[in-house]
Amino acid sequence: MDRLDNTIRPYAWGSPTAIPHLLGVDPTGEPQAEMWMGAHPGAPSRTGRGTLVEVIEAAPERELGQKAVAK
């Protein structure tokens, strides 16, 4: 199991405090609107072994399981 490092999207309509409060980190002063988790090419989650896409592509069955890969 890997800890995911996810991208915070700083859209103008975001809150400067809500996501930092949720994550237990200090606010940056900038609006933070969304935290993207997953394999979206614009902001994929990262692990200590690379992006989520890279990790899954390197060993799909190990990461997702045989049944998920078969589907």
PQR file with spaces between the fields and no chain letter, atoms N, CA, C, O and H, PARSE charges and radii, in Angstrom:
ATOM       1  N    MET     1       0.845   -1.159    0.000 -0.4000 1.5000
ATOM       2  CA   MET     1       0.000    0.000    0.000 -0.0000 2.0000
ATOM       3  C    MET     1       0.900    1.235    0.000  0.5500 1.7000
ATOM       4  O    MET     1       1.885    1.305    0.736 -0.5500 1.4000
ATOM       5  N    ASP     2       0.551    2.183   -0.820 -0.4000 1.5000
ATOM       6  CA   ASP     2       1.315    3.421   -0.922 -0.0000 2.0000
ATOM       7  C    ASP     2       0.484    4.601   -0.445  0.5500 1.7000
ATOM       8  O    ASP     2      -0.732    4.639   -0.628 -0.5500 1.4000
ATOM       9  H    ASP     2      -0.249    2.126   -1.418  0.4000 1.0000
ATOM      10  N    ARG     3       1.156    5.553    0.165 -0.4000 1.5000
ATOM      11  CA   ARG     3       0.498    6.821    0.480 -0.0000 2.0000
ATOM      12  C    ARG     3       0.477    7.649   -0.798  0.5500 1.7000
ATOM      13  O    ARG     3       1.488    7.761   -1.492 -0.5500 1.4000
ATOM      14  H    ARG     3       2.145    5.522    0.313  0.4000 1.0000
ATOM      15  N    LEU     4      -0.676    8.226   -1.103 -0.4000 1.5000
ATOM      16  CA   LEU     4      -0.789    9.062   -2.292 -0.0000 2.0000
ATOM      17  C    LEU     4      -0.547   10.521   -1.950  0.5500 1.7000
ATOM      18  O    LEU     4      -1.026   11.025   -0.934 -0.5500 1.4000
ATOM      19  H    LEU     4      -1.497    8.135   -0.539  0.4000 1.0000
ATOM      20  N    ASP     5       0.195   11.180   -2.803 -0.4000 1.5000
ATOM      21  CA   ASP     5       0.399   12.628   -2.726 -0.0000 2.0000
ATOM      22  C    ASP     5      -0.447   13.205   -3.847  0.5500 1.7000
ATOM      23  O    ASP     5      -0.209   12.925   -5.022 -0.5500 1.4000
ATOM      24  H    ASP     5       0.583   10.770   -3.628  0.4000 1.0000
ATOM      25  N    ASN     6      -1.431   14.008   -3.485 -0.4000 1.5000
ATOM      26  CA   ASN     6      -2.426   14.479   -4.449 -0.0000 2.0000
ATOM      27  C    ASN     6      -2.298   15.977   -4.701  0.5500 1.7000
ATOM      28  O    ASN     6      -1.854   16.734   -3.839 -0.5500 1.4000
ATOM      29  H    ASN     6      -1.625   14.236   -2.531  0.4000 1.0000
ATOM      30  N    THR     7      -2.693   16.380   -5.891 -0.4000 1.5000
ATOM      31  CA   THR     7      -2.605   17.773   -6.301 -0.0000 2.0000
ATOM      32  C    THR     7      -3.804   18.569   -5.807  0.5500 1.7000
ATOM      33  O    THR     7      -4.950   18.146   -5.959 -0.5500 1.4000
ATOM      34  H    THR     7      -3.053   15.765   -6.592  0.4000 1.0000
ATOM      35  N    ILE     8      -3.531   19.715   -5.221 -0.4000 1.5000
ATOM      36  CA   ILE     8      -4.579   20.659   -4.832 -0.0000 2.0000
ATOM      37  C    ILE     8      -4.735   21.648   -5.982  0.5500 1.7000
ATOM      38  O    ILE     8      -3.758   22.243   -6.436 -0.5500 1.4000
ATOM      39  H    ILE     8      -2.600   20.059   -5.098  0.4000 1.0000
ATOM      40  N    ARG     9      -5.970   21.819   -6.450 -0.4000 1.5000
ATOM      41  CA   ARG     9      -6.235   22.737   -7.559 -0.0000 2.0000
ATOM      42  C    ARG     9      -6.644   24.099   -6.990  0.5500 1.7000
ATOM      43  O    ARG     9      -7.608   24.183   -6.229 -0.5500 1.4000
ATOM      44  H    ARG     9      -6.763   21.335   -6.081  0.4000 1.0000
ATOM      45  N    PRO    10      -5.930   25.153   -7.347 -0.5600 1.5000
ATOM      46  CA   PRO    10      -6.138   26.481   -6.761  0.2800 2.0000
ATOM      47  C    PRO    10      -7.120   27.359   -7.530  0.5500 1.7000
ATOM      48  O    PRO    10      -6.788   28.487   -7.895 -0.5500 1.4000
ATOM      49  N    TYR    11      -8.312   26.855   -7.776 -0.4000 1.5000
ATOM      50  CA   TYR    11      -9.289   27.649   -8.510 -0.0000 2.0000
ATOM      51  C    TYR    11      -9.783   28.818   -7.662  0.5500 1.7000
ATOM      52  O    TYR    11      -9.873   28.711   -6.439 -0.5500 1.4000
ATOM      53  H    TYR    11      -8.582   25.938   -7.480  0.4000 1.0000
ATOM      54  N    ALA    12     -10.099   29.925   -8.314 -0.4000 1.5000
ATOM      55  CA   ALA    12     -10.486   31.158   -7.631 -0.0000 2.0000
ATOM      56  C    ALA    12     -11.690   30.988   -6.711  0.5500 1.7000
ATOM      57  O    ALA    12     -11.808   31.701   -5.714 -0.5500 1.4000
ATOM      58  H    ALA    12     -10.026   30.011   -9.307  0.4000 1.0000
ATOM      59  N    TRP    13     -12.575   30.067   -7.027 -0.4000 1.5000
ATOM      60  CA   TRP    13     -13.773   29.892   -6.213 -0.0000 2.0000
ATOM      61  C    TRP    13     -13.523   29.039   -4.963  0.5500 1.7000
ATOM      62  O    TRP    13     -14.447   28.798   -4.186 -0.5500 1.4000
ATOM      63  H    TRP    13     -12.479   29.488   -7.837  0.4000 1.0000
ATOM      64  N    GLY    14     -12.286   28.583   -4.767 -0.4000 1.5000
ATOM      65  CA   GLY    14     -11.976   27.739   -3.618 -0.0000 2.0000
ATOM      66  C    GLY    14     -11.838   28.530   -2.327  0.5500 1.7000
ATOM      67  O    GLY    14     -11.795   29.761   -2.326 -0.5500 1.4000
ATOM      68  H    GLY    14     -11.536   28.779   -5.399  0.4000 1.0000
ATOM      69  N    SER    15     -11.771   27.795   -1.237 -0.4000 1.5000
ATOM      70  CA   SER    15     -11.598   28.384    0.094 -0.0000 2.0000
ATOM      71  C    SER    15     -10.108   28.404    0.442  0.5500 1.7000
ATOM      72  O    SER    15      -9.391   27.454    0.128 -0.5500 1.4000
ATOM      73  H    SER    15     -11.807   26.795   -1.238  0.4000 1.0000
ATOM      74  N    PRO    16      -9.638   29.463    1.079 -0.5600 1.5000
ATOM      75  CA   PRO    16      -8.238   29.475    1.493  0.2800 2.0000
ATOM      76  C    PRO    16      -7.976   28.623    2.736  0.5500 1.7000
ATOM      77  O    PRO    16      -6.820   28.402    3.097 -0.5500 1.4000
ATOM      78  N    THR    17      -9.037   28.142    3.393 -0.4000 1.5000
ATOM      79  CA   THR    17      -8.830   27.403    4.651 -0.0000 2.0000
ATOM      80  C    THR    17      -9.438   26.007    4.708  0.5500 1.7000
ATOM      81  O    THR    17      -8.954   25.179    5.480 -0.5500 1.4000
ATOM      82  H    THR    17      -9.976   28.322    3.099  0.4000 1.0000
ATOM      83  N    ALA    18     -10.467   25.709    3.935 -0.4000 1.5000
ATOM      84  CA   ALA    18     -11.195   24.442    4.097 -0.0000 2.0000
ATOM      85  C    ALA    18     -10.314   23.206    3.856  0.5500 1.7000
ATOM      86  O    ALA    18     -10.272   22.310    4.699 -0.5500 1.4000
ATOM      87  H    ALA    18     -10.861   26.382    3.309  0.4000 1.0000
ATOM      88  N    ILE    19      -9.624   23.149    2.738 -0.4000 1.5000
ATOM      89  CA   ILE    19      -8.795   21.974    2.450 -0.0000 2.0000
ATOM      90  C    ILE    19      -7.601   21.899    3.396  0.5500 1.7000
ATOM      91  O    ILE    19      -7.317   20.816    3.909 -0.5500 1.4000
ATOM      92  H    ILE    19      -9.658   23.877    2.053  0.4000 1.0000
ATOM      93  N    PRO    20      -6.886   22.998    3.651 -0.5600 1.5000
ATOM      94  CA   PRO    20      -5.812   22.900    4.641  0.2800 2.0000
ATOM      95  C    PRO    20      -6.318   22.414    6.003  0.5500 1.7000
ATOM      96  O    PRO    20      -5.645   21.626    6.667 -0.5500 1.4000
ATOM      97  N    HIS    21      -7.492   22.875    6.417 -0.4000 1.5000
ATOM      98  CA   HIS    21      -8.056   22.419    7.694 -0.0000 2.0000
ATOM      99  C    HIS    21      -8.321   20.911    7.654  0.5500 1.7000
ATOM     100  O    HIS    21      -7.999   20.196    8.603 -0.5500 1.4000
ATOM     101  H    HIS    21      -8.039   23.515    5.878  0.4000 1.0000
ATOM     102  N    LEU    22      -8.906   20.433    6.558 -0.4000 1.5000
ATOM     103  CA   LEU    22      -9.189   19.009    6.391 -0.0000 2.0000
ATOM     104  C    LEU    22      -7.907   18.178    6.451  0.5500 1.7000
ATOM     105  O    LEU    22      -7.887   17.096    7.039 -0.5500 1.4000
ATOM     106  H    LEU    22      -9.168   21.014    5.787  0.4000 1.0000
ATOM     107  N    LEU    23      -6.845   18.688    5.842 -0.4000 1.5000
ATOM     108  CA   LEU    23      -5.577   17.957    5.775 -0.0000 2.0000
ATOM     109  C    LEU    23      -4.679   18.182    6.991  0.5500 1.7000
ATOM     110  O    LEU    23      -3.676   17.488    7.158 -0.5500 1.4000
ATOM     111  H    LEU    23      -6.861   19.566    5.364  0.4000 1.0000
ATOM     112  N    GLY    24      -5.037   19.151    7.840 -0.4000 1.5000
ATOM     113  CA   GLY    24      -4.213   19.436    9.013 -0.0000 2.0000
ATOM     114  C    GLY    24      -2.908   20.124    8.673  0.5500 1.7000
ATOM     115  O    GLY    24      -1.883   19.871    9.306 -0.5500 1.4000
ATOM     116  H    GLY    24      -5.851   19.715    7.704  0.4000 1.0000
ATOM     117  N    VAL    25      -2.943   21.000    7.668 -0.4000 1.5000
ATOM     118  CA   VAL    25      -1.741   21.739    7.266 -0.0000 2.0000
ATOM     119  C    VAL    25      -2.029   23.236    7.330  0.5500 1.7000
ATOM     120  O    VAL    25      -3.184   23.655    7.399 -0.5500 1.4000
ATOM     121  H    VAL    25      -3.776   21.205    7.155  0.4000 1.0000
ATOM     122  N    ASP    26      -0.976   24.025    7.306 -0.4000 1.5000
ATOM     123  CA   ASP    26      -1.144   25.473    7.335 -0.0000 2.0000
ATOM     124  C    ASP    26      -1.668   25.979    5.994  0.5500 1.7000
ATOM     125  O    ASP    26      -1.215   25.524    4.943 -0.5500 1.4000
ATOM     126  H    ASP    26      -0.037   23.684    7.249  0.4000 1.0000
ATOM     127  N    PRO    27      -2.615   26.915    6.020 -0.5600 1.5000
ATOM     128  CA   PRO    27      -3.098   27.511    4.764  0.2800 2.0000
ATOM     129  C    PRO    27      -1.985   28.266    4.049  0.5500 1.7000
ATOM     130  O    PRO    27      -1.072   28.795    4.684 -0.5500 1.4000
ATOM     131  N    THR    28      -2.069   28.310    2.735 -0.4000 1.5000
ATOM     132  CA   THR    28      -1.086   29.044    1.935 -0.0000 2.0000
ATOM     133  C    THR    28      -1.529   30.481    1.695  0.5500 1.7000
ATOM     134  O    THR    28      -0.736   31.319    1.267 -0.5500 1.4000
ATOM     135  H    THR    28      -2.811   27.881    2.220  0.4000 1.0000
ATOM     136  N    GLY    29      -2.812   30.765    1.976 -0.4000 1.5000
ATOM     137  CA   GLY    29      -3.368   32.073    1.675 -0.0000 2.0000
ATOM     138  C    GLY    29      -4.044   32.115    0.317  0.5500 1.7000
ATOM     139  O    GLY    29      -4.787   33.051    0.021 -0.5500 1.4000
ATOM     140  H    GLY    29      -3.456   30.084    2.324  0.4000 1.0000
ATOM     141  N    GLU    30      -3.795   31.116   -0.503 -0.4000 1.5000
ATOM     142  CA   GLU    30      -4.404   31.012   -1.832 -0.0000 2.0000
ATOM     143  C    GLU    30      -5.688   30.195   -1.737  0.5500 1.7000
ATOM     144  O    GLU    30      -5.820   29.353   -0.849 -0.5500 1.4000
ATOM     145  H    GLU    30      -3.192   30.356   -0.262  0.4000 1.0000
ATOM     146  N    PRO    31      -6.632   30.435   -2.641 -0.5600 1.5000
ATOM     147  CA   PRO    31      -7.831   29.597   -2.657  0.2800 2.0000
ATOM     148  C    PRO    31      -7.481   28.171   -3.094  0.5500 1.7000
ATOM     149  O    PRO    31      -6.704   27.971   -4.027 -0.5500 1.4000
ATOM     150  N    GLN    32      -8.054   27.208   -2.422 -0.4000 1.5000
ATOM     151  CA   GLN    32      -7.858   25.803   -2.772 -0.0000 2.0000
ATOM     152  C    GLN    32      -9.239   25.193   -2.959  0.5500 1.7000
ATOM     153  O    GLN    32     -10.050   25.171   -2.033 -0.5500 1.4000
ATOM     154  H    GLN    32      -8.686   27.371   -1.664  0.4000 1.0000
ATOM     155  N    ALA    33      -9.501   24.693   -4.175 -0.4000 1.5000
ATOM     156  CA   ALA    33     -10.854   24.292   -4.524 -0.0000 2.0000
ATOM     157  C    ALA    33     -11.073   22.785   -4.569  0.5500 1.7000
ATOM     158  O    ALA    33     -12.136   22.307   -4.172 -0.5500 1.4000
ATOM     159  H    ALA    33      -8.842   24.711   -4.928  0.4000 1.0000
ATOM     160  N    GLU    34     -10.103   22.040   -5.037 -0.4000 1.5000
ATOM     161  CA   GLU    34     -10.273   20.601   -5.225 -0.0000 2.0000
ATOM     162  C    GLU    34      -8.964   19.885   -4.936  0.5500 1.7000
ATOM     163  O    GLU    34      -7.881   20.418   -5.179 -0.5500 1.4000
ATOM     164  H    GLU    34      -9.240   22.428   -5.359  0.4000 1.0000
ATOM     165  N    MET    35      -9.077   18.672   -4.416 -0.4000 1.5000
ATOM     166  CA   MET    35      -7.913   17.811   -4.277 -0.0000 2.0000
ATOM     167  C    MET    35      -8.150   16.626   -5.211  0.5500 1.7000
ATOM     168  O    MET    35      -9.064   15.828   -5.002 -0.5500 1.4000
ATOM     169  H    MET    35      -9.957   18.239   -4.218  0.4000 1.0000
ATOM     170  N    TRP    36      -7.316   16.526   -6.239 -0.4000 1.5000
ATOM     171  CA   TRP    36      -7.490   15.484   -7.246 -0.0000 2.0000
ATOM     172  C    TRP    36      -6.771   14.220   -6.813  0.5500 1.7000
ATOM     173  O    TRP    36      -5.588   14.256   -6.475 -0.5500 1.4000
ATOM     174  H    TRP    36      -6.574   17.174   -6.408  0.4000 1.0000
ATOM     175  N    MET    37      -7.484   13.106   -6.825 -0.4000 1.5000
ATOM     176  CA   MET    37      -6.917   11.790   -6.506 -0.0000 2.0000
ATOM     177  C    MET    37      -7.180   10.870   -7.682  0.5500 1.7000
ATOM     178  O    MET    37      -8.310   10.781   -8.163 -0.5500 1.4000
ATOM     179  H    MET    37      -8.445   13.077   -7.100  0.4000 1.0000
ATOM     180  N    GLY    38      -6.162   10.195   -8.143 -0.4000 1.5000
ATOM     181  CA   GLY    38      -6.349    9.242   -9.225 -0.0000 2.0000
ATOM     182  C    GLY    38      -5.293    9.374  -10.289  0.5500 1.7000
ATOM     183  O    GLY    38      -4.158    9.769  -10.021 -0.5500 1.4000
ATOM     184  H    GLY    38      -5.244   10.267   -7.753  0.4000 1.0000
ATOM     185  N    ALA    39      -5.682    9.037  -11.506 -0.4000 1.5000
ATOM     186  CA   ALA    39      -4.723    8.945  -12.606 -0.0000 2.0000
ATOM     187  C    ALA    39      -4.972    9.979  -13.690  0.5500 1.7000
ATOM     188  O    ALA    39      -4.524    9.791  -14.821 -0.5500 1.4000
ATOM     189  H    ALA    39      -6.604    8.715  -11.724  0.4000 1.0000
ATOM     190  N    HIS    40      -5.662   11.047  -13.387 -0.4000 1.5000
ATOM     191  CA   HIS    40      -5.925   12.085  -14.393 -0.0000 2.0000
ATOM     192  C    HIS    40      -4.599   12.615  -14.927  0.5500 1.7000
ATOM     193  O    HIS    40      -3.714   12.953  -14.140 -0.5500 1.4000
ATOM     194  H    HIS    40      -6.026   11.199  -12.468  0.4000 1.0000
ATOM     195  N    PRO    41      -4.442   12.696  -16.261 -0.5600 1.5000
ATOM     196  CA   PRO    41      -3.161   13.132  -16.822  0.2800 2.0000
ATOM     197  C    PRO    41      -2.752   14.545  -16.416  0.5500 1.7000
ATOM     198  O    PRO    41      -1.564   14.865  -16.406 -0.5500 1.4000
ATOM     199  N    GLY    42      -3.726   15.394  -16.082 -0.4000 1.5000
ATOM     200  CA   GLY    42      -3.399   16.763  -15.702 -0.0000 2.0000
ATOM     201  C    GLY    42      -2.834   16.900  -14.300  0.5500 1.7000
ATOM     202  O    GLY    42      -2.195   17.905  -13.990 -0.5500 1.4000
ATOM     203  H    GLY    42      -4.692   15.135  -16.091  0.4000 1.0000
ATOM     204  N    ALA    43      -3.056   15.918  -13.455 -0.4000 1.5000
ATOM     205  CA   ALA    43      -2.573   15.982  -12.072 -0.0000 2.0000
ATOM     206  C    ALA    43      -2.704   14.613  -11.417  0.5500 1.7000
ATOM     207  O    ALA    43      -3.506   14.443  -10.499 -0.5500 1.4000
ATOM     208  H    ALA    43      -3.575   15.102  -13.708  0.4000 1.0000
ATOM     209  N    PRO    44      -1.922   13.632  -11.879 -0.5600 1.5000
ATOM     210  CA   PRO    44      -2.050   12.297  -11.289  0.2800 2.0000
ATOM     211  C    PRO    44      -1.515   12.258   -9.862  0.5500 1.7000
ATOM     212  O    PRO    44      -0.600   12.998   -9.501 -0.5500 1.4000
ATOM     213  N    SER    45      -2.110   11.377   -9.062 -0.4000 1.5000
ATOM     214  CA   SER    45      -1.569   11.150   -7.722 -0.0000 2.0000
ATOM     215  C    SER    45      -0.160   10.593   -7.868  0.5500 1.7000
ATOM     216  O    SER    45       0.160    9.910   -8.841 -0.5500 1.4000
ATOM     217  H    SER    45      -2.854   10.776   -9.355  0.4000 1.0000
ATOM     218  N    ARG    46       0.671   10.900   -6.883 -0.4000 1.5000
ATOM     219  CA   ARG    46       2.051   10.433   -6.886 -0.0000 2.0000
ATOM     220  C    ARG    46       2.297    9.549   -5.664  0.5500 1.7000
ATOM     221  O    ARG    46       1.665    9.718   -4.621 -0.5500 1.4000
ATOM     222  H    ARG    46       0.412   11.454   -6.093  0.4000 1.0000
ATOM     223  N    THR    47       3.214    8.616   -5.812 -0.4000 1.5000
ATOM     224  CA   THR    47       3.644    7.767   -4.707 -0.0000 2.0000
ATOM     225  C    THR    47       5.162    7.888   -4.619  0.5500 1.7000
ATOM     226  O    THR    47       5.775    8.603   -5.411 -0.5500 1.4000
ATOM     227  H    THR    47       3.728    8.479   -6.659  0.4000 1.0000
ATOM     228  N    GLY    48       5.754    7.210   -3.683 -0.4000 1.5000
ATOM     229  CA   GLY    48       7.210    7.180   -3.590 -0.0000 2.0000
ATOM     230  C    GLY    48       7.845    6.420   -4.737  0.5500 1.7000
ATOM     231  O    GLY    48       9.065    6.440   -4.902 -0.5500 1.4000
ATOM     232  H    GLY    48       5.256    6.630   -3.039  0.4000 1.0000
ATOM     233  N    ARG    49       7.017    5.744   -5.539 -0.4000 1.5000
ATOM     234  CA   ARG    49       7.516    4.936   -6.660 -0.0000 2.0000
ATOM     235  C    ARG    49       7.187    5.535   -8.011  0.5500 1.7000
ATOM     236  O    ARG    49       7.449    4.902   -9.034 -0.5500 1.4000
ATOM     237  H    ARG    49       6.026    5.727   -5.405  0.4000 1.0000
ATOM     238  N    GLY    50       6.625    6.725   -8.054 -0.4000 1.5000
ATOM     239  CA   GLY    50       6.249    7.374   -9.307 -0.0000 2.0000
ATOM     240  C    GLY    50       4.796    7.791   -9.265  0.5500 1.7000
ATOM     241  O    GLY    50       4.160    7.760   -8.212 -0.5500 1.4000
ATOM     242  H    GLY    50       6.412    7.239   -7.223  0.4000 1.0000
ATOM     243  N    THR    51       4.265    8.189  -10.431 -0.4000 1.5000
ATOM     244  CA   THR    51       2.851    8.561  -10.469 -0.0000 2.0000
ATOM     245  C    THR    51       2.008    7.295  -10.340  0.5500 1.7000
ATOM     246  O    THR    51       2.500    6.187  -10.553 -0.5500 1.4000
ATOM     247  H    THR    51       4.781    8.214  -11.287  0.4000 1.0000
ATOM     248  N    LEU    52       0.743    7.468   -9.992 -0.4000 1.5000
ATOM     249  CA   LEU    52      -0.151    6.326   -9.873 -0.0000 2.0000
ATOM     250  C    LEU    52      -0.217    5.560  -11.187  0.5500 1.7000
ATOM     251  O    LEU    52      -0.249    4.329  -11.184 -0.5500 1.4000
ATOM     252  H    LEU    52       0.343    8.368   -9.818  0.4000 1.0000
ATOM     253  N    VAL    53      -0.239    6.267  -12.300 -0.4000 1.5000
ATOM     254  CA   VAL    53      -0.264    5.627  -13.620 -0.0000 2.0000
ATOM     255  C    VAL    53       0.987    4.771  -13.814  0.5500 1.7000
ATOM     256  O    VAL    53       0.886    3.623  -14.245 -0.5500 1.4000
ATOM     257  H    VAL    53      -0.213    7.267  -12.302  0.4000 1.0000
ATOM     258  N    GLU    54       2.149    5.309  -13.504 -0.4000 1.5000
ATOM     259  CA   GLU    54       3.404    4.570  -13.683 -0.0000 2.0000
ATOM     260  C    GLU    54       3.442    3.317  -12.819  0.5500 1.7000
ATOM     261  O    GLU    54       3.876    2.258  -13.271 -0.5500 1.4000
ATOM     262  H    GLU    54       2.231    6.242  -13.154  0.4000 1.0000
ATOM     263  N    VAL    55       2.990    3.439  -11.583 -0.4000 1.5000
ATOM     264  CA   VAL    55       3.002    2.307  -10.657 -0.0000 2.0000
ATOM     265  C    VAL    55       2.079    1.202  -11.164  0.5500 1.7000
ATOM     266  O    VAL    55       2.454    0.030  -11.149 -0.5500 1.4000
ATOM     267  H    VAL    55       2.638    4.299  -11.216  0.4000 1.0000
ATOM     268  N    ILE    56       0.878    1.563  -11.610 -0.4000 1.5000
ATOM     269  CA   ILE    56      -0.061    0.559  -12.110 -0.0000 2.0000
ATOM     270  C    ILE    56       0.441   -0.064  -13.402  0.5500 1.7000
ATOM     271  O    ILE    56       0.359   -1.280  -13.578 -0.5500 1.4000
ATOM     272  H    ILE    56       0.573    2.515  -11.622  0.4000 1.0000
ATOM     273  N    GLU    57       0.965    0.763  -14.315 -0.4000 1.5000
ATOM     274  CA   GLU    57       1.470    0.229  -15.587 -0.0000 2.0000
ATOM     275  C    GLU    57       2.637   -0.728  -15.390  0.5500 1.7000
ATOM     276  O    GLU    57       2.798   -1.668  -16.169 -0.5500 1.4000
ATOM     277  H    GLU    57       1.032    1.750  -14.173  0.4000 1.0000
ATOM     278  N    ALA    58       3.454   -0.509  -14.363 -0.4000 1.5000
ATOM     279  CA   ALA    58       4.621   -1.354  -14.118 -0.0000 2.0000
ATOM     280  C    ALA    58       4.228   -2.755  -13.630  0.5500 1.7000
ATOM     281  O    ALA    58       4.942   -3.722  -13.899 -0.5500 1.4000
ATOM     282  H    ALA    58       3.324    0.254  -13.730  0.4000 1.0000
ATOM     283  N    ALA    59       3.113   -2.873  -12.924 -0.4000 1.5000
ATOM     284  CA   ALA    59       2.704   -4.170  -12.374 -0.0000 2.0000
ATOM     285  C    ALA    59       1.196   -4.168  -12.124  0.5500 1.7000
ATOM     286  O    ALA    59       0.763   -4.114  -10.973 -0.5500 1.4000
ATOM     287  H    ALA    59       2.533   -2.088  -12.706  0.4000 1.0000
ATOM     288  N    PRO    60       0.397   -4.226  -13.182 -0.5600 1.5000
ATOM     289  CA   PRO    60      -1.048   -4.098  -13.023  0.2800 2.0000
ATOM     290  C    PRO    60      -1.686   -5.132  -12.091  0.5500 1.7000
ATOM     291  O    PRO    60      -2.512   -4.777  -11.251 -0.5500 1.4000
ATOM     292  N    GLU    61      -1.313   -6.393  -12.232 -0.4000 1.5000
ATOM     293  CA   GLU    61      -1.935   -7.413  -11.385 -0.0000 2.0000
ATOM     294  C    GLU    61      -1.558   -7.240   -9.922  0.5500 1.7000
ATOM     295  O    GLU    61      -2.389   -7.452   -9.039 -0.5500 1.4000
ATOM     296  H    GLU    61      -0.642   -6.681  -12.915  0.4000 1.0000
ATOM     297  N    ARG    62      -0.329   -6.863   -9.661 -0.4000 1.5000
ATOM     298  CA   ARG    62       0.085   -6.658   -8.271 -0.0000 2.0000
ATOM     299  C    ARG    62      -0.659   -5.481   -7.655  0.5500 1.7000
ATOM     300  O    ARG    62      -1.046   -5.538   -6.488 -0.5500 1.4000
ATOM     301  H    ARG    62       0.347   -6.691  -10.378  0.4000 1.0000
ATOM     302  N    GLU    63      -0.860   -4.423   -8.419 -0.4000 1.5000
ATOM     303  CA   GLU    63      -1.476   -3.217   -7.888 -0.0000 2.0000
ATOM     304  C    GLU    63      -3.004   -3.281   -7.855  0.5500 1.7000
ATOM     305  O    GLU    63      -3.623   -2.762   -6.926 -0.5500 1.4000
ATOM     306  H    GLU    63      -0.545   -4.377   -9.367  0.4000 1.0000
ATOM     307  N    LEU    64      -3.619   -3.913   -8.861 -0.4000 1.5000
ATOM     308  CA   LEU    64      -5.073   -3.904   -8.977 -0.0000 2.0000
ATOM     309  C    LEU    64      -5.732   -5.245   -8.706  0.5500 1.7000
ATOM     310  O    LEU    64      -6.920   -5.303   -8.388 -0.5500 1.4000
ATOM     311  H    LEU    64      -3.116   -4.335   -9.615  0.4000 1.0000
ATOM     312  N    GLY    65      -4.967   -6.324   -8.829 -0.4000 1.5000
ATOM     313  CA   GLY    65      -5.522   -7.654   -8.689 -0.0000 2.0000
ATOM     314  C    GLY    65      -5.902   -8.225  -10.046  0.5500 1.7000
ATOM     315  O    GLY    65      -6.201   -7.493  -10.990 -0.5500 1.4000
ATOM     316  H    GLY    65      -4.002   -6.277   -9.088  0.4000 1.0000
ATOM     317  N    GLN    66      -5.881   -9.546  -10.118 -0.4000 1.5000
ATOM     318  CA   GLN    66      -6.118  -10.239  -11.381 -0.0000 2.0000
ATOM     319  C    GLN    66      -7.519   -9.971  -11.932  0.5500 1.7000
ATOM     320  O    GLN    66      -7.675   -9.763  -13.136 -0.5500 1.4000
ATOM     321  H    GLN    66      -5.638  -10.141   -9.352  0.4000 1.0000
ATOM     322  N    LYS    67      -8.534   -9.972  -11.073 -0.4000 1.5000
ATOM     323  CA   LYS    67      -9.908   -9.774  -11.551 -0.0000 2.0000
ATOM     324  C    LYS    67     -10.095   -8.380  -12.155  0.5500 1.7000
ATOM     325  O    LYS    67     -10.738   -8.242  -13.196 -0.5500 1.4000
ATOM     326  H    LYS    67      -8.407  -10.140  -10.096  0.4000 1.0000
ATOM     327  N    ALA    68      -9.547   -7.359  -11.520 -0.4000 1.5000
ATOM     328  CA   ALA    68      -9.678   -5.997  -12.046 -0.0000 2.0000
ATOM     329  C    ALA    68      -8.960   -5.857  -13.383  0.5500 1.7000
ATOM     330  O    ALA    68      -9.474   -5.212  -14.297 -0.5500 1.4000
ATOM     331  H    ALA    68      -9.025   -7.472  -10.675  0.4000 1.0000
ATOM     332  N    VAL    69      -7.797   -6.447  -13.503 -0.4000 1.5000
ATOM     333  CA   VAL    69      -7.039   -6.366  -14.758 -0.0000 2.0000
ATOM     334  C    VAL    69      -7.789   -7.110  -15.868  0.5500 1.7000
ATOM     335  O    VAL    69      -7.808   -6.658  -17.013 -0.5500 1.4000
ATOM     336  H    VAL    69      -7.380   -6.972  -12.761  0.4000 1.0000
ATOM     337  N    ALA    70      -8.398   -8.236  -15.536 -0.4000 1.5000
ATOM     338  CA   ALA    70      -9.141   -9.015  -16.535 -0.0000 2.0000
ATOM     339  C    ALA    70     -10.331   -8.233  -17.077  0.5500 1.7000
ATOM     340  O    ALA    70     -10.676   -8.359  -18.252 -0.5500 1.4000
ATOM     341  H    ALA    70      -8.382   -8.603  -14.606  0.4000 1.0000
ATOM     342  N    LYS    71     -10.968   -7.417  -16.212 -0.4000 1.5000
ATOM     343  CA   LYS    71     -12.113   -6.610  -16.667 -0.0000 2.0000
ATOM     344  C    LYS    71     -11.642   -5.500  -17.556  0.5500 1.7000
ATOM     345  O    LYS    71     -12.453   -4.710  -18.040 -0.5500 1.4000
ATOM     346  H    LYS    71     -10.688   -7.315  -15.258  0.4000 1.0000
